[in-house]
Amino acid sequence: MTNITKLLDRKTDSLDNIVSVEEFVVQRMIQNYSPFQPLPALVTIKAYVFIAFIKLLQKIVKEKFYIKNPKRELQLVDSRLRTILTSLIKKQIVYGWDLLNNYPDAPAVIRYGVYLKLTGPVLGKTYEAEGFGVGDDKNTALLIAVAEALERQSAYVWDAGRIVYGSYETLKVTHHLVWPELFSVKQKAEDNQKKVSRDSKIGWVSAAGLHDNKKYLLPAQMVYVLYGNENPTEPIFTDSSTSGVAAGASFEHAACQALGELIERDALMGFWLNKIPPPVIDLNTIEAKDIHQKISALKKHKLELYILDITSDIKIPTFCAVLRDPTGVVPVSMSAVVDFDKNRALEKLILEISKFAHYREDENPDSKRRGNISNFSDIFTMSERRQVWSEEKMFQEIDFFLQGEPRDFADIDDRTDIVTYKQKLEEIKKLLKQKGLDGYLTDVTSKEAKEVGLRVVRAVVPGLIPIHFSERRKHLGVSRLYDFPVILGASTARSSEATINIIPHPFL
């Protein structure tokens, strides 16, 4: 412990090698605890006592204490996160993580990626997945990336013991079954794999009813993303994705996030597929100073930001951001968010949409392997969707969506009185029940996620409009899709399959 100038060897060291003694010791104290859960009271007390003692010594000797740090990123990354990543690497679940590049033609954002290899007895091959996080600081961004990576692992890989096999006709005698009809008659006629028979033997997973807490069985492919890939002889129920899966520090936290995601995407699909332009928020009516600063930074870099109010009849503030970059690699980007607190929703939304301005070709390997996708029906993956929206001709395809009536942000009602996740979950249940929408929750937490203090929940609400990433698997059998214009008051007549938007949505 000494003055910093005595530690700094400019040939081999940098300031990142040098950290304060308080930082070094406190990071060592907390490194084996979960960053997703509150620290034990005793650990917190010890840390405060140690910091107070060091500050007293520094005051006496009139010099700040530093220590040479062999792990360069200790000052920048919470040691608890590094402990988790090291463990996942040893288990050969995570094979890498990095701080993603920023580019000078857009406002700087902090983005981390955590990369997974998924194997196991239920998987016939090794799959790759990733978790990404964006935040105002490195710890927050990496925390989100780690949580998303473990969320992906939990949603992709299942315990074979959870699967119940049988046909609907066989199991209905002894079980409550959920039988969703998400594809239209026309879609089923065009694709035999979408012809779901109640006599077909399929895999099922147990879930709890949102309103009655009874035990139900859901088709396994609606719960686990890779189940359909590994069981190709089963009929297709849905375009399986992680939409409706969320990680949290508690079951209530994860369930709120998962249900909120379904509500957000239902609203987005309702507007987009019905070609309804949502109200456009007048950015000058947003009063929060920090939000204004981020909006100004985007404008300074010649980026066009639109914030749209896509709140549906399920009255939780829901917003969509569209970022247009006339000279960028991705001319059009889209994000969405839902939150009872409208200001918090905007903070998350602007941070999330800002990351797309830093996208480059090397982040989309598919674009190097194939040419332009001329037939939108050939879009099957998210990277192919991003590739399509990287084409200059798509810049004008978003125009219709940005022509909605102007709306003052102050005129949007929110519920800042709903604070805890338990309160939020109860309110979401109430709002869904008012609309006659049944839902189901199932805990899919992997062993590794549970060990670090996370819970991962899959939510399924068959009556909401699901998002799709394969254009051949739009969910055109959902009645709410055609009721949506009437629900919003945008039309007096239901829409039809023939009028649905054929332009692929740019949500990634």
C-alpha positions in Angstrom: 0.0 0.0 0.0 1.6 3.2 -1.1 1.2 6.3 -3.2 0.1 5.6 -6.8 3.1 7.1 -8.4 5.3 4.5 -6.7 3.2 1.7 -8.1 2.9 2.8 -11.7 5.6 1.3 -13.9 4.7 2.9 -17.3 6.5 0.2 -19.3 4.2 -2.6 -18.1 1.3 -1.1 -16.1 -1.6 1.3 -16.6 -4.0 2.9 -14.2 -6.3 -0.2 -14.7 -3.7 -2.2 -12.9 -3.9 0.0 -9.9 -6.9 0.1 -7.6 -7.7 1.5 -4.2 -7.3 -0.8 -1.3 -11.0 -0.3 -0.4 -12.0 -1.5 -3.8 -9.7 -4.4 -3.9 -10.6 -5.8 -0.5 -14.3 -5.2 -0.8 -14.3 -7.0 -4.2 -12.6 -10.0 -2.5 -15.2 -10.0 0.3 -18.1 -10.2 -2.1 -16.7 -12.3 -5.0 -18.5 -15.5 -3.9 -21.9 -14.0 -3.4 -24.7 -13.7 -6.0 -24.9 -10.2 -7.7 -28.6 -11.0 -8.3 -29.4 -11.1 -4.6 -28.8 -8.7 -1.7 -25.5 -9.2 0.2 -25.8 -10.8 3.6 -26.0 -8.2 6.3 -22.8 -9.4 8.0 -20.8 -9.0 4.8 -22.2 -5.5 4.3 -21.3 -4.5 7.8 -17.7 -5.9 7.5 -17.3 -4.0 4.3 -18.5 -0.7 5.9 -16.2 -1.3 8.9 -13.2 -2.0 6.7 -13.8 1.1 4.5 -14.2 3.3 7.6 -10.9 1.9 9.0 -9.0 2.5 5.8 -10.4 6.0 5.4 -9.3 6.8 9.0 -5.8 5.6 8.3 -5.6 7.6 5.1 -6.7 10.7 7.0 -4.0 10.1 9.6 -1.1 9.6 7.1 -2.6 12.1 4.6 -2.1 9.7 1.7 -4.5 7.4 -0.2 -3.7 3.7 -0.3 -3.5 1.8 -3.6 -2.6 -1.8 -4.5 -1.3 -3.4 -7.6 -4.0 -5.6 -9.1 -3.0 -8.6 -11.2 -6.5 -9.0 -12.7 -6.7 -5.9 -14.9 -10.5 -5.8 -15.0 -11.1 -6.0 -11.3 -11.6 -2.2 -11.1 -14.1 -2.3 -13.9 -16.0 -5.5 -13.3 -17.7 -6.7 -10.2 -15.8 -9.7 -8.8 -19.0 -11.6 -8.3 -19.7 -11.5 -12.0 -16.2 -12.8 -12.8 -16.7 -15.6 -10.3 -19.9 -16.7 -12.1 -18.3 -16.4 -15.5 -15.2 -18.4 -14.4 -17.4 -21.1 -13.1 -19.5 -21.3 -16.3 -16.3 -21.5 -18.4 -15.0 -24.4 -16.3 -18.3 -26.2 -16.8 -17.9 -25.5 -20.6 -21.2 -23.7 -20.7 -19.7 -20.3 -21.5 -16.9 -20.1 -24.0 -16.3 -16.4 -24.0 -17.4 -12.9 -23.0 -16.4 -9.5 -24.2 -17.0 -5.7 -24.2 -18.4 -4.9 -27.6 -17.0 -2.1 -29.7 -18.3 1.4 -29.9 -18.0 3.5 -33.1 -17.5 7.2 -33.3 -20.5 7.9 -35.5 -23.0 7.2 -32.7 -23.3 8.0 -28.9 -21.2 5.6 -26.9 -23.1 2.7 -25.1 -21.7 0.0 -22.9 -22.5 -3.4 -24.3 -21.3 -6.9 -23.2 -21.8 -10.2 -24.9 -21.6 -13.6 -23.1 -21.4 -16.6 -25.4 -22.7 -20.1 -24.7 -22.3 -23.7 -26.0 -25.3 -25.8 -25.2 -25.0 -29.5 -24.9 -26.8 -32.3 -23.0 -28.5 -35.6 -23.1 -31.6 -34.2 -24.6 -29.8 -32.4 -27.4 -28.6 -34.2 -30.5 -25.9 -31.6 -31.3 -24.2 -28.6 -29.8 -26.0 -25.3 -30.1 -24.6 -21.8 -29.7 -26.5 -19.0 -27.9 -25.6 -15.6 -26.4 -26.7 -13.1 -23.9 -26.3 -9.4 -24.4 -26.5 -6.6 -22.0 -26.5 -2.8 -22.4 -26.2 -0.4 -19.4 -25.0 2.9 -18.2 -22.0 1.2 -16.6 -19.9 -1.9 -17.2 -21.2 -3.8 -14.2 -24.9 -3.3 -15.1 -24.3 -4.2 -18.7 -22.4 -7.4 -17.8 -24.9 -8.3 -15.1 -27.7 -8.1 -17.7 -25.6 -10.1 -20.2 -24.9 -12.9 -17.7 -28.6 -13.0 -16.6 -29.7 -13.2 -20.3 -27.2 -15.9 -21.0 -28.5 -18.0 -18.1 -32.0 -17.2 -19.2 -31.2 -18.6 -22.7 -29.6 -21.7 -21.2 -32.7 -22.3 -19.1 -35.1 -21.8 -22.0 -33.2 -23.9 -24.4 -32.2 -27.1 -22.5 -34.7 -29.2 -20.5 -34.7 -32.0 -18.0 -36.0 -35.1 -19.8 -37.8 -36.0 -16.6 -40.1 -33.0 -17.0 -41.6 -34.2 -20.3 -44.9 -36.0 -20.2 -45.7 -37.9 -23.5 -49.1 -38.6 -24.9 -51.9 -37.4 -27.2 -54.4 -34.8 -26.2 -57.2 -37.4 -26.4 -55.3 -39.8 -24.1 -54.2 -37.2 -21.5 -57.4 -35.1 -21.3 -59.0 -37.7 -19.0 -56.4 -37.2 -16.3 -55.0 -33.7 -16.9 -55.9 -30.1 -17.6 -54.5 -29.5 -21.1 -53.7 -26.3 -23.0 -54.3 -26.7 -26.7 -53.4 -23.5 -28.6 -54.5 -22.9 -32.2 -52.0 -20.2 -33.3 -51.9 -21.0 -37.1 -54.8 -20.3 -39.5 -56.7 -22.8 -41.6 -54.9 -21.5 -44.7 -51.5 -21.9 -43.0 -52.3 -25.4 -42.0 -53.4 -26.3 -45.5 -50.1 -25.0 -47.0 -47.9 -26.8 -44.4 -48.6 -30.3 -43.2 -46.4 -29.8 -40.2 -48.8 -27.2 -38.9 -51.7 -29.6 -39.0 -51.9 -30.5 -35.4 -54.0 -33.5 -34.5 -55.3 -34.2 -31.1 -54.4 -37.8 -31.6 -50.7 -36.9 -32.2 -48.4 -38.1 -29.5 -46.4 -35.1 -28.3 -44.3 -33.9 -25.3 -46.0 -31.8 -22.6 -44.6 -29.7 -19.7 -46.5 -28.8 -16.5 -47.4 -25.2 -15.7 -49.5 -23.3 -13.2 -52.7 -21.5 -14.3 -52.3 -17.7 -13.9 -55.8 -17.2 -12.5 -56.6 -20.5 -10.7 -53.1 -21.9 -9.9 -54.2 -25.3 -11.1 -51.7 -27.6 -12.8 -51.9 -27.6 -16.6 -49.9 -29.3 -19.3 -48.5 -27.2 -22.2 -47.0 -28.5 -25.4 -43.3 -28.7 -24.7 -42.3 -26.7 -27.7 -44.2 -23.7 -26.3 -41.9 -23.9 -23.2 -38.4 -25.0 -24.5 -37.0 -23.3 -27.5 -35.0 -26.2 -28.9 -37.6 -28.9 -28.2 -39.1 -28.6 -31.7 -35.7 -28.8 -33.3 -34.9 -32.1 -31.4 -38.4 -33.6 -32.0 -39.0 -32.8 -35.7 -41.7 -35.4 -36.1 -44.1 -33.5 -33.8 -46.5 -31.0 -35.4 -45.6 -27.3 -35.0 -47.6 -25.3 -32.5 -45.7 -22.0 -32.6 -42.7 -20.1 -33.9 -40.6 -21.0 -30.8 -38.4 -18.2 -29.3 -37.4 -16.8 -25.9 -40.2 -14.3 -26.1 -42.1 -14.8 -22.8 -39.0 -16.1 -21.0 -37.4 -13.9 -18.3 -34.8 -14.1 -15.5 -35.2 -12.3 -12.2 -34.1 -12.3 -8.6 -37.3 -13.9 -7.5 -40.2 -15.9 -9.1 -42.4 -12.8 -9.0 -39.7 -10.7 -10.7 -39.2 -13.2 -13.5 -42.9 -13.8 -14.0 -43.6 -10.0 -14.2 -40.8 -9.6 -16.8 -42.0 -12.6 -18.8 -45.7 -11.6 -18.9 -44.7 -8.0 -19.6 -42.7 -9.2 -22.6 -45.8 -11.0 -24.0 -48.0 -7.9 -23.5 -45.3 -5.6 -25.2 -45.0 -7.9 -28.2 -48.8 -8.4 -28.5 -49.2 -4.7 -28.8 -46.3 -4.3 -31.3 -47.6 -7.1 -33.5 -51.2 -5.8 -33.3 -50.1 -2.4 -34.6 -47.6 -3.7 -37.2 -49.5 -6.6 -38.7 -52.6 -4.5 -39.0 -50.7 -1.6 -40.5 -51.9 0.8 -37.8 -49.6 3.8 -37.2 -49.3 4.3 -33.4 -49.4 7.8 -31.8 -46.0 9.5 -32.0 -44.6 11.0 -28.8 -43.6 14.6 -29.1 -40.1 14.4 -27.7 -40.2 18.0 -26.5 -42.9 17.0 -24.0 -40.6 14.6 -22.2 -39.5 16.4 -19.0 -36.9 14.0 -17.6 -33.5 15.7 -18.0 -31.4 12.5 -18.4 -33.7 11.2 -21.1 -33.5 14.5 -23.0 -29.7 14.3 -22.9 -29.7 10.8 -24.5 -32.2 12.0 -27.1 -30.0 15.0 -27.9 -26.9 12.8 -28.3 -28.7 10.7 -30.9 -29.8 13.8 -32.8 -26.3 15.2 -32.7 -25.1 12.1 -34.6 -27.8 12.6 -37.3 -29.9 9.7 -36.0 -33.7 9.9 -36.3 -35.4 8.7 -33.2 -39.2 8.1 -33.0 -40.9 7.0 -29.8 -44.4 5.5 -30.4 -47.1 4.9 -27.9 -48.2 1.3 -28.5 -50.1 0.9 -25.3 -53.0 -1.6 -26.0 -56.3 -2.2 -24.2 -54.1 -3.9 -21.5 -53.4 -0.5 -19.9 -49.7 -0.8 -19.0 -47.5 1.9 -20.7 -45.9 0.3 -23.7 -43.6 2.1 -26.1 -41.8 1.3 -29.3 -38.6 3.1 -30.4 -37.7 3.4 -34.1 -34.1 4.5 -35.0 -33.4 5.5 -38.5 -29.8 5.9 -39.6 -29.7 6.9 -43.3 -25.9 6.3 -43.6 -25.6 3.4 -41.2 -25.2 -0.4 -41.7 -28.7 -0.9 -40.3 -30.9 1.9 -41.7 -33.9 0.9 -39.4 -33.9 -0.5 -35.9 -36.7 -1.2 -33.5 -37.1 -1.9 -29.8 -40.0 -2.0 -27.4 -40.6 -1.9 -23.7 -43.4 -2.1 -21.2 -43.4 -0.7 -17.6 -45.9 0.6 -15.1 -43.6 3.6 -14.7 -43.6 5.5 -18.1 -40.3 7.4 -17.3 -38.5 4.2 -16.4 -39.8 2.6 -19.6 -38.3 5.4 -21.7 -35.0 5.2 -19.9 -34.7 1.5 -20.8 -36.0 2.0 -24.3 -33.6 4.7 -25.3 -30.7 2.8 -23.9 -31.8 -0.4 -25.7 -32.4 1.3 -29.1 -29.0 3.2 -29.0 -27.0 0.0 -29.2 -28.2 -0.7 -32.8 -26.3 2.3 -34.1 -23.1 0.4 -33.3 -24.0 -2.7 -35.3 -21.5 -3.7 -37.9 -21.2 -6.5 -40.5 -18.9 -8.6 -38.3 -21.7 -9.0 -35.8 -23.9 -10.8 -38.4 -22.0 -13.7 -39.9 -25.0 -14.8 -41.9 -24.7 -11.8 -44.2 -21.3 -13.0 -45.4 -22.6 -16.5 -46.2 -25.6 -15.5 -48.4 -26.8 -12.7 -50.7 -29.8 -10.5 -50.4 -33.1 -12.1 -49.3 -35.5 -11.2 -52.1 -38.4 -13.3 -50.8 -39.5 -12.3 -47.3 -40.9 -15.8 -46.7 -37.3 -17.0 -46.6 -36.7 -15.1 -43.4 -36.3 -17.8 -40.7 -33.8 -16.4 -38.2 -33.3 -13.1 -36.4 -30.0 -12.6 -38.2 -31.7 -13.0 -41.6 -34.3 -10.5 -40.5 -31.5 -8.1 -39.5 -29.9 -8.7 -42.9 -33.1 -7.7 -44.7 -33.4 -4.5 -42.7 -29.8 -3.7 -43.5 -30.7 -3.2 -47.1 -31.2 0.5 -48.2 -34.5 -0.3 -49.9 -36.1 -1.0 -46.5 -35.5 2.5 -45.3 -38.9 3.7 -46.6 -40.8 0.6 -45.5 -41.1 2.0 -42.0 -42.7 5.3 -43.1 -46.3 4.2 -42.6 -45.6 3.3 -39.0 -44.3 6.8 -38.2 -47.4 8.7 -39.4 -49.5 8.5 -36.3 -51.1 11.4 -34.5 -48.8 13.4 -32.2 -49.1 12.7 -28.5 -47.8 14.6 -25.4 -45.9 12.4 -23.1 -47.6 14.1 -20.1 -51.0 12.8 -21.3 -50.0 9.2 -20.9 -51.2 7.7 -17.6 -49.0 5.4 -15.6 -49.0 3.6 -12.2 -45.9 4.6 -10.1 -47.8 3.5 -7.0 -47.2 -0.1 -8.1 -43.7 -0.7 -6.8 -43.0 -4.3 -5.7 -42.9 -7.2 -8.1 -45.6 -9.0 -6.1 -47.9 -5.9 -6.6 -47.0 -5.8 -10.3 -47.7 -9.5 -10.8 -51.1 -9.2 -9.2 -52.0 -6.1 -11.3 -50.9 -7.9 -14.5 -53.1 -10.9 -13.6 -56.0 -8.6 -13.0 -55.6 -6.8 -16.3 -55.4 -10.0 -18.3 -58.4 -11.5 -16.5 -60.4 -8.4 -17.3 -59.8 -9.1 -21.0 -60.7 -12.8 -20.6 -57.1 -13.9 -21.3 -55.9 -17.1 -19.5 -52.2 -17.5 -18.9 -49.8 -20.1 -17.6 -46.4 -19.9 -15.8 -43.7 -22.5 -15.5 -40.3 -22.4 -13.7 -37.6 -23.4 -16.1 -34.6 -22.3 -14.0 -31.5 -24.3 -14.8 -29.2 -25.6 -12.1 -26.5 -23.1 -13.0 -29.0 -20.2 -12.9 -30.4 -21.3 -9.5 -26.9 -21.5 -8.1 -26.2 -17.8 -8.7 -29.6 -16.7 -7.3 -31.7 -16.4 -10.5 -35.1 -17.7 -11.3 -36.2 -18.1 -14.9 -39.9 -18.3 -15.8 -41.7 -19.1 -19.1 -45.1 -17.3 -19.5 -47.7 -18.5 -22.0 -50.8 -16.5 -22.8 -52.3 -18.1 -25.9 -54.9 -15.4 -26.5 -52.2 -12.7 -27.0 -50.6 -12.1 -30.4 -47.1 -13.8 -30.3 -44.2 -12.3 -32.0 -42.7 -14.3 -34.8 -39.2 -14.4 -36.3 -39.9 -16.9 -39.1 -42.1 -15.3 -41.7 -43.6 -18.7 -42.6 -44.7 -19.0 -38.9 -46.7 -15.8 -38.3 -49.4 -16.6 -35.8 -52.4 -16.0 -38.1 -54.8 -18.2 -36.1 -55.0 -15.8 -33.1 -58.4 -14.2 -33.1 -57.1 -11.1 -31.2 -55.0 -10.2 -34.2 -58.1 -9.5 -36.3 -60.0 -7.9 -33.4 -57.1 -5.5 -32.7 -58.2 -2.6 -35.0 -61.7 -2.7 -33.4 -60.2 -2.9 -29.8 -58.2 0.2 -30.5 -61.0 2.1 -32.2 -59.0 2.3 -35.4 -61.7 0.6 -37.4 -65.3 -0.6 -37.0 -64.5 -3.8 -38.8 -62.2 -6.7 -38.0 -59.2 -7.1 -40.2 -58.6 -10.3 -42.2 -55.7 -12.6 -43.1 -55.7 -11.0 -46.6 -55.0 -7.5 -45.2 -52.2 -8.5 -42.8 -48.9 -6.6 -43.4 -46.5 -8.7 -45.6 -43.5 -6.5 -44.7 -41.4 -8.2 -42.1 -41.2 -6.4 -38.8 -37.8 -4.9 -37.9 -37.9 -5.9 -34.2 -34.7 -7.8 -33.2 
